[in-house]
Amino acid sequence: MGMGVAIARKALITDELEQGSLIVPFGHPIAARKKYVLAYREGALNTPSRRAVHDWLVAQASNV
């Protein structure tokens, strides 16, 4: 099983929560007001895999 963090709308991950493949780590959802900040250290995007994740997140956010 992999390890990581996801930020998602509950409606989009209901099946995964019910199956136990995802959990709510703090015991309750955290309300979001549709504002997200992507923070990273200077130079962090010099790695191709990190740049790919960054670019994907930005593209997804622009579609909302």
N, CA, C and O atoms as a MOPAC input file, in Angstrom:
PM7 MOZYME 1SCF
protein

 N      0.85100 1    -1.17300 1     0.00000 1
 C      0.00000 1     0.00000 1     0.00000 1
 C      0.89300 1     1.23000 1     0.00000 1
 O      1.86400 1     1.29800 1     0.75300 1
 N      0.56500 1     2.19500 1    -0.84000 1
 C      1.34100 1     3.42400 1    -0.91900 1
 C      1.04400 1     4.35900 1     0.23100 1
 O      0.09400 1     4.16500 1     0.98900 1
 N      1.85900 1     5.35700 1     0.34200 1
 C      1.65400 1     6.36700 1     1.38200 1
 C      1.66300 1     7.72000 1     0.70100 1
 O      2.43400 1     7.94000 1    -0.23300 1
 N      0.83500 1     8.60900 1     1.14600 1
 C      0.78400 1     9.92900 1     0.55700 1
 C     -0.34800 1    10.72900 1     1.15200 1
 O     -0.98000 1    10.31500 1     2.12300 1
 N     -0.59400 1    11.87300 1     0.56200 1
 C     -1.62900 1    12.78100 1     1.02900 1
 C     -2.45400 1    13.20500 1    -0.17600 1
 O     -1.91900 1    13.44900 1    -1.25700 1
 N     -3.75000 1    13.28700 1     0.02300 1
 C     -4.63700 1    13.75400 1    -1.03500 1
 C     -5.56300 1    14.81700 1    -0.47900 1
 O     -6.00200 1    14.74600 1     0.66900 1
 N     -5.84500 1    15.78200 1    -1.29400 1
 C     -6.85500 1    16.78300 1    -0.96900 1
 C     -7.95400 1    16.58900 1    -2.00100 1
 O     -7.73200 1    16.78500 1    -3.19500 1
 N     -9.12900 1    16.20900 1    -1.54500 1
 C    -10.18900 1    15.88600 1    -2.48900 1
 C    -11.55400 1    16.20500 1    -1.90200 1
 O    -11.73800 1    16.27200 1    -0.68700 1
 N    -12.48000 1    16.39600 1    -2.78800 1
 C    -13.86800 1    16.53500 1    -2.35600 1
 C    -14.37300 1    15.16400 1    -1.94700 1
 O    -14.13000 1    14.16800 1    -2.62800 1
 N    -15.07100 1    15.12700 1    -0.83700 1
 C    -15.55100 1    13.85300 1    -0.31100 1
 C    -16.41700 1    13.11700 1    -1.33000 1
 O    -16.36500 1    11.89000 1    -1.42200 1
 N    -17.20200 1    13.85400 1    -2.08400 1
 C    -18.07800 1    13.23300 1    -3.07200 1
 C    -17.29600 1    12.44900 1    -4.12500 1
 O    -17.82600 1    11.50800 1    -4.71600 1
 N    -16.06400 1    12.82200 1    -4.35900 1
 C    -15.25000 1    12.15800 1    -5.38100 1
 C    -14.49900 1    10.94000 1    -4.85200 1
 O    -13.97500 1    10.15100 1    -5.63900 1
 N    -14.44200 1    10.77600 1    -3.53600 1
 C    -13.67100 1     9.67300 1    -2.95400 1
 C    -14.50100 1     8.80500 1    -2.01900 1
 O    -13.94800 1     8.06700 1    -1.20300 1
 N    -15.80500 1     8.88500 1    -2.13000 1
 C    -16.69700 1     8.12100 1    -1.24600 1
 C    -16.40400 1     6.62900 1    -1.30000 1
 O    -16.31500 1     5.97900 1    -0.25800 1
 N    -16.25400 1     6.07700 1    -2.50100 1
 C    -15.98300 1     4.64000 1    -2.62000 1
 C    -14.67900 1     4.25700 1    -1.93200 1
 O    -14.61700 1     3.24900 1    -1.22700 1
 N    -13.64900 1     5.05300 1    -2.13400 1
 C    -12.34200 1     4.76600 1    -1.53300 1
 C    -12.40100 1     4.85300 1    -0.01500 1
 O    -11.74900 1     4.07100 1     0.67700 1
 N    -13.17600 1     5.79500 1     0.50900 1
 C    -13.33300 1     5.90500 1     1.95900 1
 C    -14.06300 1     4.67800 1     2.50700 1
 O    -13.68000 1     4.13300 1     3.54200 1
 N    -15.12000 1     4.24800 1     1.80600 1
 C    -15.87700 1     3.08100 1     2.24700 1
 C    -15.04200 1     1.79900 1     2.17500 1
 O    -15.18500 1     0.91700 1     3.02200 1
 N    -14.17400 1     1.69700 1     1.17200 1
 C    -13.31600 1     0.52100 1     1.00700 1
 C    -12.12800 1     0.53200 1     1.96400 1
 O    -11.48900 1    -0.49800 1     2.17900 1
 N    -11.83400 1     1.69400 1     2.53500 1
 C    -10.70400 1     1.80100 1     3.44400 1
 C     -9.38100 1     2.06000 1     2.75500 1
 O     -8.33700 1     2.06900 1     3.40700 1
 N     -9.40400 1     2.27200 1     1.44100 1
 C     -8.15400 1     2.56300 1     0.74400 1
 C     -7.70800 1     4.00500 1     0.97600 1
 O     -6.54000 1     4.33400 1     0.76900 1
 N     -8.62700 1     4.86000 1     1.40200 1
 C     -8.31700 1     6.22100 1     1.85100 1
 C     -8.94900 1     6.42800 1     3.22000 1
 O     -9.98000 1     5.83400 1     3.53600 1
 N     -8.33000 1     7.26400 1     4.01700 1
 C     -8.88000 1     7.61600 1     5.32600 1
 C     -8.86200 1     9.12400 1     5.48500 1
 O     -8.13600 1     9.82300 1     4.78000 1
 N     -9.65900 1     9.61700 1     6.40900 1
 C     -9.60400 1    11.02600 1     6.80200 1
 C     -8.66500 1    11.07100 1     7.99600 1
 O     -9.04400 1    10.65200 1     9.09000 1
 N     -7.44200 1    11.57200 1     7.81000 1
 C     -6.40500 1    11.42100 1     8.83700 1
 C     -6.67700 1    12.13100 1    10.15400 1
 O     -6.14000 1    11.73000 1    11.18700 1
 N     -7.47900 1    13.15000 1    10.14200 1
 C     -7.70600 1    13.89300 1    11.37700 1
 C     -9.03800 1    13.55200 1    12.01600 1
 O     -9.45700 1    14.20300 1    12.97400 1
 N     -9.70900 1    12.52900 1    11.48900 1
 C    -10.96600 1    12.08400 1    12.06900 1
 C    -12.18200 1    12.86500 1    11.60800 1
 O    -13.31500 1    12.46300 1    11.87300 1
 N    -11.96400 1    13.95600 1    10.93400 1
 C    -13.07700 1    14.74700 1    10.41300 1
 C    -12.59100 1    15.53800 1     9.20500 1
 O    -11.41500 1    15.89400 1     9.12800 1
 N    -13.47900 1    15.81000 1     8.27400 1
 C    -13.06400 1    16.59300 1     7.10500 1
 C    -12.74700 1    18.02900 1     7.49000 1
 O    -13.25300 1    18.55400 1     8.48200 1
 N    -11.92000 1    18.63200 1     6.70400 1
 C    -11.56600 1    20.03600 1     6.90700 1
 C    -12.27600 1    20.84300 1     5.82000 1
 O    -12.08000 1    20.59900 1     4.62900 1
 N    -13.08700 1    21.78900 1     6.23100 1
 C    -13.83200 1    22.60100 1     5.26800 1
 C    -12.87700 1    23.47700 1     4.47100 1
 O    -11.95600 1    24.08000 1     5.02100 1
 N    -13.11400 1    23.53400 1     3.16900 1
 C    -12.31200 1    24.38900 1     2.28900 1
 C    -13.22300 1    25.41500 1     1.65200 1
 O    -14.39900 1    25.15600 1     1.39900 1
 N    -12.68400 1    26.53800 1     1.40800 1
 C    -13.45500 1    27.60500 1     0.78000 1
 C    -12.99400 1    27.83900 1    -0.65500 1
 O    -13.02300 1    28.96100 1    -1.16200 1
 N    -12.56700 1    26.74800 1    -1.29700 1
 C    -12.14300 1    26.76600 1    -2.69000 1
 C    -10.91700 1    27.63400 1    -2.94200 1
 O    -10.72500 1    28.12400 1    -4.05500 1
 N    -10.10100 1    27.82600 1    -1.93700 1
 C     -8.84300 1    28.52400 1    -2.11500 1
 C     -7.73500 1    27.58000 1    -1.69800 1
 O     -7.72400 1    27.06800 1    -0.57900 1
 N     -6.82400 1    27.36200 1    -2.59300 1
 C     -5.71200 1    26.47600 1    -2.31600 1
 C     -4.41600 1    27.21400 1    -2.60500 1
 O     -4.36000 1    28.09800 1    -3.46000 1
 N     -3.40200 1    26.84300 1    -1.89100 1
 C     -2.08000 1    27.40600 1    -2.10100 1
 C     -1.12200 1    26.24200 1    -2.30400 1
 O     -1.12700 1    25.28000 1    -1.53700 1
 N     -0.31900 1    26.33500 1    -3.32100 1
 C      0.69400 1    25.32200 1    -3.58600 1
 C      2.03300 1    25.93200 1    -3.18800 1
 O      2.51800 1    26.86600 1    -3.82700 1
 N      2.61000 1    25.40100 1    -2.14400 1
 C      3.86400 1    25.94900 1    -1.61900 1
 C      4.97800 1    24.92400 1    -1.76400 1
 O      4.77100 1    23.72500 1    -1.57400 1
 N      6.14200 1    25.41000 1    -2.09900 1
 C      7.29700 1    24.52900 1    -2.25600 1
 C      8.56800 1    25.35300 1    -2.10000 1
 O      8.56100 1    26.57500 1    -2.24500 1
 N      9.64300 1    24.66200 1    -1.80600 1
 C     10.92700 1    25.32400 1    -1.60800 1
 C     11.51700 1    25.77000 1    -2.93900 1
 O     11.23600 1    25.19000 1    -3.98800 1
 N     12.33100 1    26.79900 1    -2.87700 1
 C     13.03700 1    27.26000 1    -4.06400 1
 C     13.85400 1    26.10600 1    -4.64100 1
 O     14.56700 1    25.41500 1    -3.91300 1
 N     13.74600 1    25.90800 1    -5.92100 1
 C     14.47100 1    24.84200 1    -6.59300 1
 C     13.75800 1    23.50300 1    -6.60100 1
 O     14.21700 1    22.56600 1    -7.25400 1
 N     12.65100 1    23.39300 1    -5.89200 1
 C     11.95100 1    22.10800 1    -5.79400 1
 C     11.43100 1    21.63500 1    -7.14200 1
 O     11.29800 1    20.43100 1    -7.36400 1
 N     11.13800 1    22.54900 1    -8.03000 1
 C     10.56300 1    22.16400 1    -9.31300 1
 C     11.62200 1    21.82900 1   -10.35100 1
 O     11.30200 1    21.62400 1   -11.52200 1
 N     12.87800 1    21.77300 1    -9.93200 1
 C     13.95200 1    21.38800 1   -10.85000 1
 C     13.93600 1    19.88900 1   -11.14100 1
 O     14.55400 1    19.43500 1   -12.10500 1
 N     13.23600 1    19.12600 1   -10.31500 1
 C     13.11100 1    17.68700 1   -10.51400 1
 C     11.93900 1    17.43300 1   -11.46400 1
 O     10.83300 1    17.91000 1   -11.20800 1
 N     12.15600 1    16.69400 1   -12.55000 1
 C     11.07100 1    16.48000 1   -13.52500 1
 C      9.79100 1    15.90300 1   -12.92200 1
 O      8.69700 1    16.31800 1   -13.30400 1
 N      9.90200 1    14.96500 1   -11.99700 1
 C      8.69400 1    14.37400 1   -11.42100 1
 C      7.93100 1    15.39700 1   -10.57600 1
 O      6.70000 1    15.42900 1   -10.59900 1
 N      8.64800 1    16.21700 1    -9.84600 1
 C      7.97300 1    17.26300 1    -9.05100 1
 C      7.33700 1    18.29300 1    -9.96800 1
 O      6.22600 1    18.75400 1    -9.70600 1
 N      8.02100 1    18.65500 1   -11.03100 1
 C      7.47500 1    19.60900 1   -12.00300 1
 C      6.21100 1    19.03600 1   -12.62600 1
 O      5.24300 1    19.76700 1   -12.83500 1
 N      6.20100 1    17.74900 1   -12.92400 1
 C      5.02500 1    17.12000 1   -13.52200 1
 C      3.83300 1    17.17100 1   -12.57600 1
 O      2.71700 1    17.46800 1   -13.00400 1
 N      4.05200 1    16.88600 1   -11.29900 1
 C      2.96300 1    16.95100 1   -10.31200 1
 C      2.48000 1    18.38700 1   -10.17900 1
 O      1.27400 1    18.63300 1   -10.16000 1
 N      3.38800 1    19.32200 1   -10.08800 1
 C      3.03700 1    20.73900 1   -10.00200 1
 C      2.17300 1    21.15100 1   -11.18600 1
 O      1.10500 1    21.73700 1   -11.01100 1
 N      2.64000 1    20.84200 1   -12.39100 1
 C      1.91900 1    21.25100 1   -13.58900 1
 C      0.54100 1    20.59900 1   -13.65700 1
 O     -0.42700 1    21.22300 1   -14.09100 1
 N      0.45600 1    19.33100 1   -13.22300 1
 C     -0.83000 1    18.64800 1   -13.22000 1
 C     -1.79700 1    19.30800 1   -12.24100 1
 O     -2.95900 1    19.53800 1   -12.57500 1
 N     -1.32000 1    19.61300 1   -11.03300 1
 C     -2.16900 1    20.26100 1   -10.02100 1
 C     -2.66100 1    21.61800 1   -10.52500 1
 O     -3.83700 1    21.94900 1   -10.37300 1
 N     -1.77900 1    22.39000 1   -11.11400 1
 C     -2.16700 1    23.71000 1   -11.62900 1
 C     -3.20200 1    23.56700 1   -12.73500 1
 O     -4.16600 1    24.33000 1   -12.78800 1
 N     -3.00600 1    22.59000 1   -13.61800 1
 C     -3.97500 1    22.36500 1   -14.69700 1
 C     -5.33400 1    21.95000 1   -14.14200 1
 O     -6.36700 1    22.41900 1   -14.61800 1
 N     -5.33800 1    21.07400 1   -13.13900 1
 C     -6.59100 1    20.64100 1   -12.52800 1
 C     -7.31600 1    21.82300 1   -11.87700 1
 O     -8.53300 1    21.95900 1   -11.99700 1
 N     -6.56900 1    22.65600 1   -11.20200 1
 C     -7.16100 1    23.80500 1   -10.50400 1
 C     -7.76100 1    24.79500 1   -11.49800 1
 O     -8.76200 1    25.44600 1   -11.20100 1
 N     -7.15900 1    24.90900 1   -12.66100 1
 C     -7.67800 1    25.85400 1   -13.64900 1
 C     -8.97000 1    25.35900 1   -14.27000 1
 O     -9.69300 1    26.13700 1   -14.89300 1
 N     -9.27600 1    24.06700 1   -14.11200 1
 C    -10.50700 1    23.50200 1   -14.65300 1
 C    -11.68100 1    23.58800 1   -13.69600 1
 O    -12.79200 1    23.18700 1   -14.04400 1
 N    -11.45400 1    24.10400 1   -12.50000 1
 C    -12.51200 1    24.16500 1   -11.48500 1
 C    -13.33100 1    25.40600 1   -11.66400 1
 O    -14.27200 1    25.63900 1   -10.90500 1

